[in-house]
Amino acid sequence: MQWIFSVTKFSEEMLAAAKDLEFERAAMLRDEIDKLKKMIK
């Protein structure tokens, strides 16, 4: 269940980065979330 925590944490960080106009960081976090979700399937 560690991946659930990771996805949640990355999602929160991604939204905060986007809010702070840190779009490159938000995109990197989005990509990490996608990788984790693909590993789960």
N, C-alpha and C positions, 0 to 999 in steps of 0.2 A: 504494500500500500504506500510505499515511499514515493512512487511516481505520482500519486494523487496530490501529495503535499508539494512536490516539485512543480507540477502543472499549475496548481493554485498559486504558489509563490511567484512563478514566472509570469502568470497572468496579471497578478497584482502589480508586479514590477513593470510589466509592459504598459499597462494603463497609466501608471505614474509617469513613466518616461514620455509617453505620448502627450500627457497633460503638460509636462515641462518642455515640450517641443524638442525632445531628444528622439527624433524619428529613427535615426540609425540604430540606436540602442533598442528602441521598441521593435524594430524589424528583426534584429538579432534574437531578441527574446521570443518573438512570434515563431521564428524558425526553430528555436529550441523546443518550443511547445509542440510544434508539428512533428519533430523527430520523436519526442517522447510518445505522442499519441500513436505514431506509426509502429513503434516498438511494442506497444500494448496489444495491437491487433493481431 
